[in-house]
Amino acid sequence: AQKVTQAQTEISVVEKEDVTLDCVYETRDTTYYLFWYKQPPSGELVFLIRRNSFDEQNEISGRYSWNFQKSTSSFNFTITASQVVDSAVYFCALSEAFLLPGGADGLTFGKGTHLIIQP
Amino acid sequence: EAQVTQNPRYLITVTGKKLTVTCSQNMNHEYMSWYRQDPGLGLRQIYYSMNVEVTDKGDVPEGYKVSRKEKRNFPLILESPSPNQTSLYFCASSLSGTAPTYEQYFGPGTRLTVT
C-alpha cells in the first residue's frame, strides 16, 4: 500500500523567512504522481502542483518551489520570502498511475503540515 | 464556472437519522471521490467512482454508501449516522476514470456533526 508522511505537524516562522515542508512517500509502483494541496483557514482545498514519477526536474512558481528526489522518495515544498497569506495547512498526496476495479489505492494524503507565518 | 458543489455545507443531526450529502460536478469528469478530514489524520478516502455505475471502497468505507447513477452526481449516504462520523467531508472529481492522476477538483466541504 502507498503511504505519505509529513513529519512536520506544525511550523511557525516569521514573515519573509524561507520555509521547507517535507514530504516522504512510499509506493511499490514505478509510475506514480505526487501532488501538493493548500488548505487555507477558509477550508477549501487548493491544488498547487502535480508531478509524475518520471519527471525529477525541480519546479519553481513564483515564491514556491518543489524538489522531487526519487532516491530519497521525497517531494519537498519550499516557500521563499514567506507571507502571512501563506498560512495554511499543506497536504502532500500520492496517486498510483492507474486505478483498477477492486479496491486499489486512489489518492493518498499525508496528514498535513500546519504552516503559521507570523507578521 | 467549473466547479464541484456539495450540499449541505453544514449539518447537525442525531444518531441513527439517515442523511445524504449531495455532490455534483459540471466538468464532465469521470472520476469522483469522497474524503473525510479529521484532525491529525489528514484526508482519508471513503469511496470513489471511476465512472457511472462503477464505485469502489476507499480506506474508510464503513458506515457509508454511495451511488453513481449519473456522471455528474455522486451522493454520500449515511444510513445510520454515529458520532464517530462527525467530520469534514470533501467531494472531489478528476478528468480520467482509470487514471486519477490529474488534478482533483474539490468541493467546498460539508461539516457534519452527529450528536
Contacts between the chains, C-beta under 8 A, distances in Angstrom:
chain1	res1	chain2	res2	distance
A	6	B	42	7.9
A	9	B	40	7.9
A	33	B	101	4.3
A	35	B	103	7.7
A	35	B	104	7.9
A	37	B	106	8.0
A	43	B	88	7.4
A	43	B	108	7.2
A	43	B	109	5.4
A	44	B	106	6.7
A	44	B	108	5.7
A	44	B	109	6.9
A	45	B	90	6.5
A	45	B	92	7.9
A	45	B	106	4.1
A	47	B	103	4.8
A	47	B	104	7.3
A	47	B	105	7.6
A	50	B	101	7.3
A	50	B	102	7.4
A	50	B	103	6.0
A	52	B	101	7.2
A	91	B	42	6.4
A	91	B	43	6.7
A	93	B	43	8.0
A	95	B	100	5.4
A	95	B	101	5.5
A	97	B	99	6.3
A	97	B	101	6.1
A	98	B	98	5.6
A	98	B	99	5.4
A	99	B	31	7.9
A	99	B	48	7.7
A	99	B	50	5.9
A	99	B	97	7.7
A	99	B	98	5.5
A	99	B	99	6.9
A	99	B	100	5.8
A	100	B	98	8.0
A	101	B	50	7.0
A	101	B	54	6.7
A	101	B	56	6.1
A	102	B	56	6.8
A	103	B	56	5.8
A	103	B	57	5.7
A	104	B	56	8.0
A	106	B	33	6.2
A	106	B	45	5.2
A	106	B	48	5.0
A	106	B	58	6.1
A	106	B	100	5.6
A	107	B	33	7.2
A	107	B	45	6.7
A	107	B	92	8.0
A	107	B	100	5.9
A	107	B	104	6.3
A	108	B	45	7.6
A	108	B	59	8.0
A	109	B	35	7.7
A	109	B	42	4.6
A	109	B	43	4.2
A	109	B	44	7.4
A	110	B	42	5.8
A	111	B	40	6.4
A	111	B	41	6.2
A	111	B	42	3.9
A	112	B	42	5.1
